[in-house]
Amino acid sequence: MLTFPPTNEMTEMSPRDLFFKTFAVLVALFCAYLLYRVIDTVVVLFLAIILASTLRPYVERLAAFNIPRSLIILIIYLLLIVGFVLLAVFTIPPMFSLVMQFTEEDFIVEQVREVLRNLVIFVWQRFRVLMPVGQLPEQTQELIAQFEAVAYEQAWPFARTASTVLGQVLLVLVMCFYWLTLREKMLKFVLRMSPSDQRERIELIWTDVEVTLGSYVRGQMTLSLIVGVASLVGLLLLGVPNALALAVVAALFEFIPYIGPILGAIPAILVGVTVSPLIGLLVAGWYLLVQQLEASVLIPRVMEASVGISPLLVVIAIVAGSSLNGVVGAILAIPIVGALQVIARHLWIEPTLLMEEQGDDAIEPTVFSEEEAPT
């Protein structure tokens, strides 16, 4: 039995090496704990980077006309704010009225009863079938009552959360402004502090991450706009009240992957059912048609070149992001995974493939002539 003597590197470790390795582990743990404690600030900073990556192509194009970057960014901010204000003026009052109606006492119960009465009339007129409908089950009434109570109790916490979100949005805009104006200086500083043989790769990774984040957000905004317009057209044709507000809800929920389109369709279907069962069914069919066209036509064409991660990894990222930071984490999960994928491709995947190709090229078959061929 062969035995190998242990090497000095495996068995001996100087006190200095042990100290530095222990110190490195403690520093890593401290940095992880510090990151956990300031996760909200990290999320705000990442949102600012995403917004800056989205706006940077437009800023660069306008800056080519010798327009100051600060003025370009402020004009873009002004256009965004005006657009959001106009959208809020036309959508928030009907949405607020709709929420207040649903939180009123016995409103949902009366609406359900009205829907059941309309359903009985519709079935009788169309099919001459008498549909027996009794009282609502007690469990259903209790569930509706609990929903109304919870919605009423959460009104004030929702208002406080909205004010906090508004402050974070302002902070994101400020950080995005400084990121766009100081990007070149920050990149030069990072490259100056990096090894000379790695500067080209670091600059390429930096640019590639920004391109990936910006492409994803612009593609997602395009999808949301198309879904919102399609929803608005369908709701107007079907005569559903508050069509603009419901279309905006569908467009906003489009930013949540997979479950967002379903959640965005629920309010429109409920409002359509209050008009008539047939309208509610047609609204559900229209949203289903829009989602199918989006999945089969729009997503492959619009989002093909943005992030390009596998569906399984998308689901895992969404679950992990939602468990860490709720809805915001679920929305940011895909951009984060996309950025990590870019970094992994430059630092690990491409170098590994290059080494394998060089290894295959180094191994060349030996060719013998007829006289030199071994016997």
N, C-alpha and C positions, 0 to 999 in steps of 0.2 A: 504494500500500500504506500503510495507516494504521499509525502507531506511536504508542505511548503512553509518555510519559516516566515513568520510575520514581518512585514516591512516596518521600518521606523516611522513612515508617514501614518500608518494605521494605528500603531501602538503608542507612539510617543507624540505628545502635544505640549508645546512649551506653555508656561503660564501666560505669556503675552498673547499667544494665539487664542488660547482659551478665553482670555478676558475680552479680546476684540470680537470673537464670535458670539459670546454671551451678550456683549453690549449691542451688537448688530441685531440679535433676536429681540432684545428688550426695546430697541428703537423701533423695530418693525411693529411690535405689539402696541407700542405707544402711538405710533402713527395710525394704526388701524382703529384704536380707540378714539383718537382725536377725530378721525374721519367720520366715525359713527356719531360723535357728539355734534359735529357741524354738518350733518348730512343735508339739512335744509339749505345752508349756504352753498354747499356743493351743487345741489340741484338747481339753485338760482344761477350759479355760474355756468353750469352746463347748458341751461336754457339760453343764457346770453350768447354762448358760443354757437349754439344751433342757429339762433336768430341772425347772428353776425355772418355765419356761413351761408345762410339763405340770401341775405341782402348784398353780400360782397360782390357778386358778379355785376349787379346793377350799379353799385357804387364805383366799381372799376371802369365800367363803360362811360359813365358820366364824368368821372375824373379825367378821362382822356381828353375832354374838352376844356381842360384847365379850370374846372370848377372846384372850389375848395371842398375837401371831403366832409368837413364839419357841416357846411351848408347843405350838401347833398343828403347827409344823414338826417338833418333836421327837417328837410322837405319831405323825405320819405316818412319820417315819424308823423309829420303833420297830416299827410295824406292817409296814413293808417288810422290815426286818431279820428279824423273826420269821418272816414268810412265806418269805423266801429260806432261812433256816436249816432250817425244816421241809421245804422242797422239797429242799434239799441232803441232808438226813438220809435221805430216802427214795429219792433218785435217784443220788447220787454213789457209794455203795458198789456197787450193781449195775453202774454204768457203769465203775467202776474194775476190777471183777472181769472184765467183758467185755473191756476193753482188755488186761488182763494175760493173759487166755486167748489173745487174738489175737497177742500178742507171744511166747508160749511157743514153743519150738522144735518144728517140724513140726506145730503145731496146725492151721494153715491148710491144709497139705497133706492132713492126715488128714480135715479137714472137707470139703475138695473131693472127696476120694475117697469119703467117706461119702455126699455128695450124689449123686455119679455112680452109686453102688450103689443108692441109693434111686430114682434116676431109671430105672435099668434095671428094677427090680422094678415100679415104677409103670407103665411102658410095657408090660411083659409082662402084668400083671394087667388092665389096662384094654383094651389093643388086641391082646394075644397076639402081640406083635412082639418078637423078640429083638434087643436093641440092643447091638452090639459096642462094648465100652469097653476100651481098653488102658491103658498107663501114661501118666502125665502127661508132656507134652513137657518136655525138659530146659530149654528157655527159660522155660517157665512156672514150673518149680521154682526156677530161678535168680531170676526176678522175685519170687516169694514170699519167698525167702530174703533178698533185698535189702530187701524191705518190712519183714520182721521185724527185720533189723539196724538199719535206719534208725529204726524205732519204738523200739527199745531204746536207741539212742544219744541220741535226743531226749527221753528221759524226764527227765533232770536239767535240761536247758535249759528244758523245759516247766514244771518246778517253780519255777525261778527267775523265769520270765516270769509265772507265776501270782502270785507274791509281789509283783512289780512292779505288776501290774494291781490287786491288792488295795490297795496304797498309793495308786494313782491314783483308785480308787473312793472311798476315804476323802477324798481331796482334792476330788473332785467334790462330795461331800456337804457339805463345809465351805463351798466356794464357792457352792453352791446356797443354803445357809442364809443367807449374808450377802447374796446377790443378792435373796432374797425379803424380808429384813428391811430392807434399805437401798435398795430399788428406787425408792421415791418420792423419797428425798433425791437419789439419783443423777440421776433424770429432771429434777428441779427444777434441779439444778446445770447439766445439759446445756442446758436451756432458757434459763437465765439467761445462759449464755455464747454463746448463739446470737442471730442478728439477730432483732429483734422481729417482723418481717414473715414470718419462717420458723418461728416457734416452734410454731404450730398444725400445720404440715405435719410437723415433726420428731416431735412427740408422736404424731401419727397413724401415722407410719411405725414408730415404736418399738412402739406397741401392736399394730399389724397384724402385724409380724414375730413378736412373742410369741404372738399368736393362731394364726398359721400353724404355728409350731414345735410348740406345744402340741397343736393339733388333729391334726397328723401323727403325733406319738408316741402319743397316746391312740387314734387309729385303728389304728395298727400293733399296739399292745398288744391291742386287741380282736380283730384278725385272728389274732394269735399264740395268744390264749386259745382261740378257736374251733377253730383248726387243731389245737392240742394236745389239746383234749377229743375232737374227732372221731378223731384218731389213736389216742388211748387206748381209745376205745370199740371201734374196729375191731380193734386188737391184742388186746384182751381177748376179743372174740368169736371170734377166730381161734386163741386159745390160744398166742400168741407169748410167750416168756419175757421178763422185764424190760420189761413193757409201759409202765409209768410212766416209766422212764428214757428209753426210746425216744420216747415222746410228748413229753417235755420237750425232747429234742434237736430234734424236728421243730418245736416251738414257738419255740425259740431261733433256729434257722436261718431262720425266717420273717422275721426282721428283715433278712436279706440279700436285696435285691431280685432277682427273676428266677431266679437260680441257687440261692438259699437253699432253697426247697421241694424241689428235686431232691436237694441234698446232705443235707437232713434225712431223706429217704426211704431213702437208701442203707443206713444201719445197720439199719433195721427189715427191709428186704428181705433183707439178708445173714443176720440172725438167723432170719428166717422160713424161708430156704432150708435152714439147718442142721436145722430141724425136719422139713421135707419139701419136695420141689420144688413140690407143689401149694400148700402154705401160703405159700411165697415168692412164687408167682405171684399168689395172692389178696391178699397184702399189697401187692404192686406195683399191682394193680388198684384196691385201696381207696385208696391214696395218690393214684393218678391221678384217681380220682373226686373226692376231696376237693379237689385242685388245680383241677380243672375247675369245680367249684361255687364255689370261692373266686374264680377269675378272672372268672366270668360273673355271679355274684350278689353276693358279699361285697365285693369291691374296689370296684365301682361304687357300692354303697350306703354303705359305711363310709368310703371314702377319697375320695369325690367332692368334698367341700368342704374337704379338708385342704390339699393343696399345689396340685394341678391343673396339673402341667407335662406337656409332651408326652412320649410314650414315647421318641422319638429323643433328646431332651435328657436323659432319665433314663439311657439307655444310655451316652451320652457322659459324663455326670457320674459314673456308676459306674466306668467304665474309668479316668477321670482320678483319681478318689478312691482307687481300689485301687492305681494306680501310684505315688501320692504317699505313702500311709500304709496300704497293705495292706487287711485286712478292715475295720478301723476307718474308714479313709477311704471304703471302699465304702458302709458303713452311714451315714456322715455326709454323703455326697454329696448325697442328695436333700433333707435339711433345709437344707443350705447353698444349693443352687440355689433352693429355695423362698423362702428369705430374700432372696437377690439378686433374685429375680423380683418380690417385693413392693417392694423399694427401687426397681427399675427402673420398675415401674408407677407409683409415686408421683412419681418425679423426671423421668421421660422420656416414658413412654407416654401417661399421662393429660394432662399439659400439652400434648403435641403434638396429641392429638386435640381438646383444647379450643381450641387456636389454629386448627386447621383448621375447626372448627365456627363460630368467630367470623368467620373469613375468608369462609366461605360465606354467613353471615348478612349480612356487610357488602356483598356483591355482590348487589344486588337488580335485577331486570329493570325497564327503563324502559317505562312504559305510556303510549302516545300516544292521544289522542282522534282522532276521525275528521278534525277540522279540522287538528290538529297533526301528523298522520301525514306523514312525509317522502314525497315523490314520487320 
